[in-house]
Amino acid sequence: MKKINYLFLFTILLILVLTKLLIKNEYYLSIVIFGLFNAINASCFNILLGYTGIISLGQGAFYGIGAYCAVITAASYGISPSIAILMASFFSGILAFVVGYPTLRLHGHYLAMATLGFGMIIYVFMNEMAFLTGGPSGFLDINKFTLLGMSIYGESEFYIFVASMFFVFVVMFELFDKSFLAYKLKFIKESEFASKSFGINIFRTKLLTFSLVAAITAFNGGVYAYYAGFISPVSFNFHYSIQLLTMAIVGGVGSVSGGIVGAAILTALPEFMTAIEDYEMVLYGLFLAVTIIFLPEGLSGLFKKIVGKNASN
Amino acid sequence: MLRISSLSVYYGAVRALSNISIHIKKGEFVCLIGSNGAGKTSLLNGLMGIVPADAGEVVFDNNDISGLPTKKKVKLGLCLVPEGRRVFPDMDVYENLEMGAYLQSLKTKKRQLEFVFDLFPVLEERSKQLAGMLSGGEQQMLAIGRALMSNPKLLLMDEPSMGLAPIIVKDVYSKLTQLKERGLTIFLVEQNASIALKYADRGYVLENGKIVLQGNTSQLIDDNEIKRAYLGKEYKEKWER
């Protein structure tokens, strides 16, 4: 087993603090916050694809389910937002269990198709169940976010909250990466049959991982809904799932830093290239192809290689 | 040590194995030979619980293990080296070995690691290399080493000769003989009848899901039916004539 990379955790913490100190412009801060949400989602996606070998194109849907469930339960029953988010996360975990039960027996393209289908169904639901979700025009009735009686409002306060949440998740991902569980998932990815012959229950492990990841994604979605103050189905469509896929692959699958690096780059890049907004999807495709061909371990893999070479010289 | 009585394995409605009975004594090296599709792999997978086995009893070390999950069987000391090796290609040799011992205590792990490196020095040399970069023979050694890491009492092997050059196959079998000398019980299934019968003590012959012959390997080698069906002896003689 490897040791926990404290330097990595410290670097992340440093970047988060510096961002708070240096960026005063609210617009830039909001981009960073979006980047943090994306980074958590991409890291979750990475656990599925990079560690376990589950390709799920329905992560956008789980993100949306978390967002909608949190705001709808909070609005209709008057529950405090933090509890509503936890409930949404729990519900999403259960739903992932139900969806995963039949679909996780599939592999590769078939699994991708099945989860893609699930994402589409949820997207249609969000659009059509207007009495609950507000339909295509979105859900407006979102209360202010309160945590333990403290109300959190505005970019600066939200940044502190989201950044601390992000850091907690990063620590969790790092602990996971160095735990036996990560190894177990990698065994499954590498050879299902060999794992089976050593007594690893592949289906159960995959199902639990899938559900847990869906729960985290939904939790993240709930917080996102309160931050954004307005949600509409477009934010959770197939396009978003593909964005997450691109982030994970460009950053590097199978490592904690992968999803974070990918999310940072792919959140920032479109901001600088608003002129070619219409071709965003083409750009993603290009990134995917280039990374898969030239950098199979992603940007974080490239970085590690450079650092490793310097260290050995 | 292991007694299988009237074990059957079904794939849906298709019966792959019917009423198999096999017994293996402690310290023995037993082989089971059979042609393609005879049910050799199904027997091992059914035994380990990777595919469900119905009807029948499996007793291992005086414990009834029929129906136990694979994990418990591994803990009790049964371990399978799967067909086609199935090493974890993108992990290094050391990690592969470590995986084999994931159910064991740290102490057992260290002891078994020494044992494996002693038996297969090549694995120690390459412990930082990716398993996928090893040659076929080395991968087979790694697969055996990985199984040994779980400290098994009975080693099950599925076609160790598959896809290997004849000289490497000999190498693998001589390692198995060494293991036997160190007190390990080995049960292997094999299509390559000539080599299996040469090295093992006792053999079973499986045909269409049934055991049709059994006995000491020295007797089996001389059996006319075996000569004809598995060793190709008679055809060769005819050819020469």
Interface residues (C-beta under 8 A of the other chain):
Chain A: M1 F180 Y183 K184 K186 F187 E190 S191 F193 A194 K196 S197 F198 G199 I200 N201
Chain B: M48 I50 P69 T70 K71 K72 K73 V74 K75 C79 L80 P82 R86 V87 F88 P89 D90 M91 E95 E98 M99 G100 Y102 L103 A143 R146 S150
